[in-house]
Amino acid sequence: MRIRKWRIPKGVEYLLFALTFSTQGILVYFHLERSSLDTMIHTHLCYTDVGIVLSTLLELTHPRSIFPALARCFFCITNGFQYYIAAEIIHPIFPGQYNKEPAPEIRTVPVYFAWNIIFSLVVMIWIGRREYLKVLALKEAQIYQLITDDMHDLDTQKPLNELNP
C-alpha cells in the first residue's frame, strides 16, 4: 500500500484499527466510576472492545484464516447493538422513574448482553448463508471475474498472481 511516495508497511491498517478500539475500551473502562448499573453496562462494552482488539490482532497474524475476520465482524456487530442497549437503559426513550440503583435493571443487563450475542450470531449466519448461496449460483467464469476485478483477463486466462503485479 502506498500513500503518494511513501510505502506503508503491511498490516498498519489492522494495527490502527486495534489501536482505536483499544483506546475506546480504555475510555469506557475509566468511565466506570458511577452507579452499579452504569458500571455493569460499561463493563459489557469493554468486553466487546477487547473482543474486537483481539480478533483484529489475530487477523493480522493469521491473514489467510477466515475465522479472525468473522470474529471481528461478529464483535463489531455486537458492540454496535450493545451501544443501543446501553443508551436505552441509561437514557430511556419514554422517561419514567429512573433510579440509579434499580435491582431488576441490573439483573437484566447480562441477559440483554446474552441476547445481543445470540442476535449478532444469527445476523452473521444469515448474511453468511445468503452470500454462500449467491456464490453457489454463480458459474465458474463469474467467480473468476469476481476474483480478478478485470473483465478482459477472462479472455487471456492469466494466473491470479500475474494479474495485479
DOLO-111285 format. One line per field, with one value per atom (N, C-alpha, C, O): atom name; residue in one letter; y, x, z. Coordinates in steps of 0.02 Angstrom, whole numbers, plus 50000, padded with zeros to 5 digits. Example, Ala and Ser with C-alpha at 12.3 -4.5 7.8 and 13.67 -1.06 7.14 Angstrom:
atom <- (N,CA,C,O,N,CA,C,O) $
type <- (a,a,a,a,s,s,s,s) $
c2 <- (49716,49775,49835,49834,49888,49947,50002,50057) $
c1 <- (50660,50615,50660,50712,50642,50684,50645,50670) $
c3 <- (50390,50390,50390,50423,50354,50357,50394,50402) $
This chain:
atom <- (N,CA,C,O,N,CA,C,O,N,CA,C,O,N,CA,C,O,N,CA,C,O,N,CA,C,O,N,CA,C,O,N,CA,C,O,N,CA,C,O,N,CA,C,O,N,CA,C,O,N,CA,C,O,N,CA,C,O,N,CA,C,O,N,CA,C,O,N,CA,C,O,N,CA,C,O,N,CA,C,O,N,CA,C,O,N,CA,C,O,N,CA,C,O,N,CA,C,O,N,CA,C,O,N,CA,C,O,N,CA,C,O,N,CA,C,O,N,CA,C,O,N,CA,C,O,N,CA,C,O,N,CA,C,O,N,CA,C,O,N,CA,C,O,N,CA,C,O,N,CA,C,O,N,CA,C,O,N,CA,C,O,N,CA,C,O,N,CA,C,O,N,CA,C,O,N,CA,C,O,N,CA,C,O,N,CA,C,O,N,CA,C,O,N,CA,C,O,N,CA,C,O,N,CA,C,O,N,CA,C,O,N,CA,C,O,N,CA,C,O,N,CA,C,O,N,CA,C,O,N,CA,C,O,N,CA,C,O,N,CA,C,O,N,CA,C,O,N,CA,C,O,N,CA,C,O,N,CA,C,O,N,CA,C,O,N,CA,C,O,N,CA,C,O,N,CA,C,O,N,CA,C,O,N,CA,C,O,N,CA,C,O,N,CA,C,O,N,CA,C,O,N,CA,C,O,N,CA,C,O,N,CA,C,O,N,CA,C,O,N,CA,C,O,N,CA,C,O,N,CA,C,O,N,CA,C,O,N,CA,C,O,N,CA,C,O,N,CA,C,O,N,CA,C,O,N,CA,C,O,N,CA,C,O,N,CA,C,O,N,CA,C,O,N,CA,C,O,N,CA,C,O,N,CA,C,O,N,CA,C,O,N,CA,C,O,N,CA,C,O,N,CA,C,O,N,CA,C,O,N,CA,C,O,N,CA,C,O,N,CA,C,O,N,CA,C,O,N,CA,C,O,N,CA,C,O,N,CA,C,O,N,CA,C,O,N,CA,C,O,N,CA,C,O,N,CA,C,O,N,CA,C,O,N,CA,C,O,N,CA,C,O,N,CA,C,O,N,CA,C,O,N,CA,C,O,N,CA,C,O,N,CA,C,O,N,CA,C,O,N,CA,C,O,N,CA,C,O,N,CA,C,O,N,CA,C,O,N,CA,C,O,N,CA,C,O,N,CA,C,O,N,CA,C,O,N,CA,C,O,N,CA,C,O,N,CA,C,O,N,CA,C,O,N,CA,C,O,N,CA,C,O,N,CA,C,O,N,CA,C,O,N,CA,C,O,N,CA,C,O,N,CA,C,O,N,CA,C,O,N,CA,C,O,N,CA,C,O,N,CA,C,O,N,CA,C,O,N,CA,C,O,N,CA,C,O,N,CA,C,O,N,CA,C,O,N,CA,C,O,N,CA,C,O,N,CA,C,O,N,CA,C,O,N,CA,C,O,N,CA,C,O,N,CA,C,O,N,CA,C,O,N,CA,C,O,N,CA,C,O,N,CA,C,O,N,CA,C,O,N,CA,C,O,N,CA,C,O,N,CA,C,O,N,CA,C,O,N,CA,C,O,N,CA,C,O,N,CA,C,O,N,CA,C,O,N,CA,C,O,N,CA,C,O,N,CA,C,O,N,CA,C,O,N,CA,C,O,N,CA,C,O) $
type <- (m,m,m,m,r,r,r,r,i,i,i,i,r,r,r,r,k,k,k,k,w,w,w,w,r,r,r,r,i,i,i,i,p,p,p,p,k,k,k,k,g,g,g,g,v,v,v,v,e,e,e,e,y,y,y,y,l,l,l,l,l,l,l,l,f,f,f,f,a,a,a,a,l,l,l,l,t,t,t,t,f,f,f,f,s,s,s,s,t,t,t,t,q,q,q,q,g,g,g,g,i,i,i,i,l,l,l,l,v,v,v,v,y,y,y,y,f,f,f,f,h,h,h,h,l,l,l,l,e,e,e,e,r,r,r,r,s,s,s,s,s,s,s,s,l,l,l,l,d,d,d,d,t,t,t,t,m,m,m,m,i,i,i,i,h,h,h,h,t,t,t,t,h,h,h,h,l,l,l,l,c,c,c,c,y,y,y,y,t,t,t,t,d,d,d,d,v,v,v,v,g,g,g,g,i,i,i,i,v,v,v,v,l,l,l,l,s,s,s,s,t,t,t,t,l,l,l,l,l,l,l,l,e,e,e,e,l,l,l,l,t,t,t,t,h,h,h,h,p,p,p,p,r,r,r,r,s,s,s,s,i,i,i,i,f,f,f,f,p,p,p,p,a,a,a,a,l,l,l,l,a,a,a,a,r,r,r,r,c,c,c,c,f,f,f,f,f,f,f,f,c,c,c,c,i,i,i,i,t,t,t,t,n,n,n,n,g,g,g,g,f,f,f,f,q,q,q,q,y,y,y,y,y,y,y,y,i,i,i,i,a,a,a,a,a,a,a,a,e,e,e,e,i,i,i,i,i,i,i,i,h,h,h,h,p,p,p,p,i,i,i,i,f,f,f,f,p,p,p,p,g,g,g,g,q,q,q,q,y,y,y,y,n,n,n,n,k,k,k,k,e,e,e,e,p,p,p,p,a,a,a,a,p,p,p,p,e,e,e,e,i,i,i,i,r,r,r,r,t,t,t,t,v,v,v,v,p,p,p,p,v,v,v,v,y,y,y,y,f,f,f,f,a,a,a,a,w,w,w,w,n,n,n,n,i,i,i,i,i,i,i,i,f,f,f,f,s,s,s,s,l,l,l,l,v,v,v,v,v,v,v,v,m,m,m,m,i,i,i,i,w,w,w,w,i,i,i,i,g,g,g,g,r,r,r,r,r,r,r,r,e,e,e,e,y,y,y,y,l,l,l,l,k,k,k,k,v,v,v,v,l,l,l,l,a,a,a,a,l,l,l,l,k,k,k,k,e,e,e,e,a,a,a,a,q,q,q,q,i,i,i,i,y,y,y,y,q,q,q,q,l,l,l,l,i,i,i,i,t,t,t,t,d,d,d,d,d,d,d,d,m,m,m,m,h,h,h,h,d,d,d,d,l,l,l,l,d,d,d,d,t,t,t,t,q,q,q,q,k,k,k,k,p,p,p,p,l,l,l,l,n,n,n,n,e,e,e,e,l,l,l,l,n,n,n,n,p,p,p,p) $
c2 <- (49942,50000,50062,50064,50111,50172,50233,50233,50283,50349,50397,50412,50422,50465,50429,50378,50453,50421,50374,50337,50374,50334,50265,50257,50217,50148,50132,50141,50109,50094,50019,49978,50000,49928,49890,49919,49826,49785,49778,49773,49778,49767,49830,49826,49888,49950,49965,49990,49949,49963,49921,49944,49859,49818,49846,49847,49868,49897,49961,49972,50003,50064,50050,50083,50000,49981,49954,49971,49912,49885,49941,49941,49989,50045,50088,50110,50100,50142,50107,50140,50042,50008,49996,49993,49990,49984,50052,50054,50106,50172,50181,50208,50160,50163,50120,50141,50061,50017,50048,50042,50082,50116,50173,50182,50211,50265,50239,50268,50185,50156,50126,50131,50096,50065,50118,50106,50175,50227,50270,50319,50250,50284,50245,50256,50201,50156,50183,50147,50243,50269,50299,50358,50261,50284,50234,50200,50229,50181,50111,50101,50062,49992,49974,49931,50006,49994,50017,49981,50078,50104,50063,50052,50041,50001,49935,49914,49903,49840,49850,49811,49903,49917,49931,49905,49972,49990,49930,49926,49886,49826,49782,49754,49774,49734,49768,49733,49834,49868,49857,49851,49853,49838,49768,49757,49721,49652,49650,49616,49686,49686,49722,49702,49775,49809,49763,49763,49726,49679,49625,49605,49601,49552,49578,49542,49641,49671,49677,49661,49700,49709,49642,49635,49591,49526,49494,49465,49498,49468,49506,49476,49571,49610,49591,49583,49583,49562,49491,49475,49448,49380,49382,49343,49427,49434,49458,49440,49500,49524,49467,49462,49425,49371,49310,49272,49300,49245,49272,49268,49300,49334,49286,49308,49223,49176,49142,49107,49153,49120,49166,49226,49136,49173,49184,49231,49142,49145,49210,49237,49236,49301,49358,49403,49356,49408,49404,49454,49342,49334,49353,49381,49338,49357,49432,49460,49467,49540,49569,49615,49542,49565,49551,49593,49492,49474,49523,49547,49537,49582,49654,49691,49675,49742,49749,49799,49697,49698,49697,49735,49655,49652,49718,49740,49750,49814,49868,49907,49869,49919,49910,49959,49848,49835,49849,49870,49836,49847,49921,49940,49964,50036,50057,50100,50028,50044,50020,50055,49961,49935,49980,49996,50000,50043,50110,50137,50138,50202,50197,50242,50141,50133,50121,50144,50087,50075,50139,50155,50174,50233,50294,50330,50303,50360,50333,50332,50311,50280,50329,50389,50301,50343,50372,50431,50330,50352,50359,50309,50419,50426,50413,50435,50378,50365,50379,50426,50339,50345,50312,50251,50352,50325,50323,50375,50264,50254,50233,50191,50261,50245,50174,50146,50143,50076,50030,50000,50022,49978,49905,49887,49865,49795,49755,49717,49763,49723,49741,49697,49805,49825,49801,49786,49798,49773,49699,49677,49662,49591,49579,49527,49627,49617,49635,49615,49671,49691,49630,49628,49580,49521,49482,49451,49482,49448,49483,49450,49550,49587,49574,49568,49569,49556,49487,49478,49437,49370,49368,49337,49401,49405,49443,49428,49493,49531,49485,49488,49443,49396,49347,49332,49321,49273,49307,49277,49367,49403,49419,49413,49438,49452,49390,49392,49333,49270,49251,49227,49261,49247,49292,49269,49355,49401,49379,49380,49358,49334,49271,49265,49225,49163,49179,49149,49224,49242,49274,49257,49322,49354,49303,49303,49261,49211,49162,49145,49139,49092,49124,49093,49186,49222,49230,49219,49249,49258,49190,49186,49139,49073,49048,49019,49058,49038,49078,49053,49142,49182,49155,49151,49136,49109,49042,49027,49000,48936,48944,48902,48997,49008,49035,49033,49059,49086,49030,48975,49045,48998,49011,49061,48966,48971,49035,49066,49055,49116,49177,49225,49177,49235,49239,49294,49182,49183,49209,49248,49186,49210,49285,49321,49310,49382,49420,49475,49392,49425,49428,49477,49377,49375,49422,49455,49426,49464,49538,49577,49559,49630,49660,49721,49618,49643,49598,49538,49625,49584,49558,49505,49594,49574,49516,49482,49505,49449,49382,49330,49381,49319,49286,49225,49327,49300,49271,49219,49302,49278,49224,49188,49216,49164,49167,49116,49226,49233,49204,49204,49178,49157,49217,49274,49203,49257,49298,49357,49267,49305,49352,49394,49346,49391,49446,49490,49447,49496,49565,49613,49571,49636,49636,49624,49648,49645,49702,49706) $
c1 <- (50043,50000,50045,50096,50025,50064,50019,49961,50046,50014,50064,50116,50048,50092,50158,50158,50213,50278,50298,50347,50262,50281,50250,50191,50291,50267,50247,50286,50187,50160,50171,50156,50197,50206,50140,50088,50144,50084,50060,50099,49994,49964,49953,49928,49972,49963,49889,49870,49847,49776,49746,49701,49771,49747,49771,49733,49833,49859,49822,49807,49808,49771,49699,49674,49668,49600,49601,49558,49650,49656,49672,49647,49712,49729,49668,49659,49626,49567,49518,49489,49508,49461,49491,49454,49557,49586,49581,49571,49588,49578,49506,49493,49459,49388,49375,49339,49405,49397,49425,49395,49482,49512,49467,49457,49440,49395,49332,49310,49304,49245,49262,49222,49321,49341,49349,49329,49378,49387,49325,49326,49271,49206,49163,49103,49195,49158,49144,49116,49163,49155,49087,49082,49035,48966,48927,48955,48863,48821,48837,48872,48811,48825,48793,48819,48736,48705,48750,48762,48775,48821,48885,48912,48909,48970,48960,49004,48904,48891,48883,48909,48848,48840,48907,48922,48948,49013,49061,49105,49054,49095,49080,49126,49017,48999,49023,49041,49023,49051,49126,49153,49160,49232,49245,49294,49201,49210,49208,49249,49161,49158,49217,49241,49242,49301,49363,49403,49370,49426,49420,49470,49359,49349,49368,49397,49352,49370,49445,49473,49478,49551,49586,49631,49566,49599,49586,49632,49525,49511,49547,49567,49556,49593,49666,49696,49695,49765,49774,49825,49725,49728,49723,49755,49682,49675,49741,49758,49777,49842,49893,49932,49893,49942,49923,49967,49860,49836,49797,49736,49831,49795,49756,49710,49773,49739,49679,49642,49668,49613,49551,49556,49494,49432,49403,49363,49422,49391,49405,49360,49468,49477,49438,49414,49431,49392,49318,49286,49293,49223,49213,49162,49262,49258,49258,49221,49298,49299,49232,49207,49203,49137,49084,49041,49088,49041,49046,48994,49107,49114,49096,49072,49106,49085,49009,48982,48975,48901,48877,48831,48907,48888,48900,48859,48957,48973,48922,48900,48904,48855,48787,48757,48764,48700,48704,48655,48762,48769,48764,48739,48788,48781,48708,48687,48669,48597,48563,48521,48582,48554,48573,48531,48637,48660,48624,48606,48615,48580,48508,48481,48475,48405,48399,48350,48446,48442,48458,48423,48511,48532,48486,48467,48469,48427,48367,48369,48315,48259,48221,48219,48192,48153,48092,48076,48058,48000,48021,48020,48041,48068,48015,47958,48036,47994,48033,48073,48023,48062,48129,48134,48182,48249,48285,48301,48296,48331,48402,48414,48450,48520,48539,48587,48502,48518,48457,48436,48429,48371,48395,48431,48374,48396,48372,48411,48308,48288,48326,48341,48341,48377,48449,48477,48479,48548,48550,48597,48499,48497,48482,48499,48451,48435,48492,48490,48542,48597,48634,48646,48654,48686,48639,48662,48574,48526,48523,48523,48521,48522,48587,48586,48642,48706,48706,48731,48679,48675,48629,48646,48572,48528,48561,48550,48600,48637,48686,48692,48722,48769,48732,48754,48676,48637,48611,48615,48585,48559,48615,48604,48674,48730,48752,48770,48751,48770,48719,48738,48655,48603,48611,48603,48627,48638,48698,48695,48752,48811,48796,48818,48759,48741,48696,48704,48649,48603,48641,48630,48685,48724,48770,48775,48803,48848,48812,48836,48754,48716,48691,48693,48669,48646,48703,48693,48761,48818,48842,48863,48841,48861,48815,48838,48750,48703,48711,48701,48731,48745,48805,48804,48857,48917,48902,48928,48861,48843,48805,48810,48767,48727,48769,48746,48829,48871,48905,48916,48921,48960,49034,49052,49076,49147,49177,49220,49156,49182,49162,49201,49102,49080,49120,49136,49135,49176,49246,49274,49273,49339,49338,49385,49283,49276,49273,49300,49240,49237,49306,49322,49346,49412,49460,49500,49458,49509,49495,49542,49433,49413,49429,49429,49442,49456,49422,49437,49376,49338,49380,49366,49433,49473,49520,49543,49534,49577,49542,49576,49477,49441,49460,49463,49474,49491,49561,49572,49607,49677,49691,49741,49650,49658,49727,49762,49747,49811,49805,49751,49860,49858,49845,49860,49817,49798,49857,49850,49917,49974,50004,50045,49984,50009,49960,49976,49902,49851,49866,49862,49884,49896,49966,49973,50017,50085,50100,50155) $
c3 <- (50000,50000,50000,50035,49961,49956,49966,49945,49997,50001,49972,50001,49914,49873,49862,49827,49889,49877,49933,49926,49988,50045,50042,50027,50057,50059,50131,50178,50139,50206,50218,50174,50276,50289,50292,50307,50277,50279,50351,50398,50358,50424,50465,50521,50439,50477,50489,50542,50439,50447,50503,50539,50512,50567,50635,50683,50637,50699,50718,50776,50669,50683,50706,50751,50675,50695,50767,50807,50783,50851,50900,50957,50880,50923,50938,50995,50888,50900,50947,50991,50938,50983,51052,51101,51057,51124,51160,51221,51123,51153,51175,51229,51135,51154,51215,51260,51218,51276,51339,51393,51333,51391,51414,51474,51367,51385,51421,51470,51395,51426,51494,51540,51500,51564,51619,51676,51602,51653,51662,51698,51630,51638,51688,51692,51727,51771,51840,51882,51855,51923,51935,51954,51923,51930,51971,52015,51956,51992,51968,51919,52004,51986,51919,51883,51901,51836,51779,51731,51785,51734,51731,51677,51788,51790,51753,51715,51763,51728,51653,51614,51633,51562,51529,51475,51560,51531,51533,51490,51580,51582,51522,51491,51505,51446,51381,51334,51379,51322,51316,51261,51374,51373,51347,51312,51364,51340,51263,51232,51233,51160,51129,51076,51162,51136,51139,51092,51192,51197,51144,51114,51131,51079,51010,50970,50997,50932,50926,50873,50978,50975,50966,50924,51005,50999,50931,50901,50906,50840,50784,50735,50791,50741,50741,50688,50800,50804,50779,50748,50792,50764,50688,50653,50663,50590,50559,50503,50596,50572,50570,50523,50621,50624,50582,50562,50567,50526,50466,50466,50416,50362,50316,50281,50314,50270,50302,50267,50366,50401,50400,50409,50389,50387,50457,50467,50505,50571,50610,50640,50609,50643,50610,50645,50544,50510,50529,50541,50532,50553,50626,50644,50668,50738,50746,50787,50706,50710,50688,50721,50635,50613,50667,50680,50697,50750,50809,50833,50831,50888,50871,50914,50808,50788,50788,50811,50763,50765,50837,50854,50879,50949,50984,51025,50969,51000,50980,51022,50917,50895,50928,50951,50931,50963,51038,51069,51068,51140,51157,51210,51112,51124,51122,51161,51078,51077,51142,51169,51165,51227,51286,51328,51288,51343,51342,51394,51282,51278,51300,51333,51283,51303,51378,51409,51408,51481,51519,51567,51500,51538,51524,51569,51460,51440,51401,51340,51436,51401,51356,51369,51304,51257,51292,51285,51330,51368,51441,51478,51462,51529,51583,51578,51632,51689,51752,51755,51802,51863,51851,51849,51845,51835,51901,51930,51925,51989,51973,51929,52009,51996,52017,51991,52062,52086,52080,52130,52021,52015,52010,51964,52057,52059,51999,51971,51977,51918,51854,51814,51845,51785,51786,51734,51845,51850,51830,51798,51850,51832,51758,51731,51725,51654,51607,51549,51630,51586,51558,51498,51599,51569,51523,51474,51539,51495,51427,51375,51428,51365,51326,51265,51363,51330,51298,51242,51332,51304,51243,51192,51246,51188,51131,51073,51148,51097,51061,51000,51097,51067,51022,50967,51046,51006,50943,50889,50949,50891,50841,50780,50865,50821,50784,50725,50819,50787,50733,50680,50747,50698,50637,50580,50647,50591,50550,50488,50583,50546,50506,50449,50535,50500,50441,50387,50450,50395,50337,50279,50352,50299,50265,50204,50304,50275,50231,50177,50252,50211,50147,50094,50152,50092,50041,49982,50065,50019,49992,49934,50033,50010,49955,49906,49963,49911,49847,49792,49854,49795,49757,49695,49793,49760,49728,49674,49760,49731,49666,49621,49660,49600,49541,49484,49555,49502,49462,49488,49400,49360,49373,49404,49349,49362,49333,49365,49274,49243,49283,49288,49311,49351,49416,49438,49446,49507,49491,49529,49434,49414,49402,49419,49374,49362,49428,49433,49478,49544,49576,49610,49566,49597,49562,49596,49495,49458,49455,49450,49458,49452,49384,49376,49334,49267,49216,49213,49177,49130,49073,49046,49053,48996,49012,48967,49076,49095,49086,49086,49080,49069,49003,48998,48952,48887,48886,48854,48920,48917,48968,48960,49020,49071,49103,49107,49127,49162,49232,49260,49259,49329,49375,49357,49434,49479,49503,49515,49510,49536,49483,49501,49419,49368,49351,49310,49380,49362,49388,49350,49451,49482,49512,49572,49472,49500,49547,49574) $
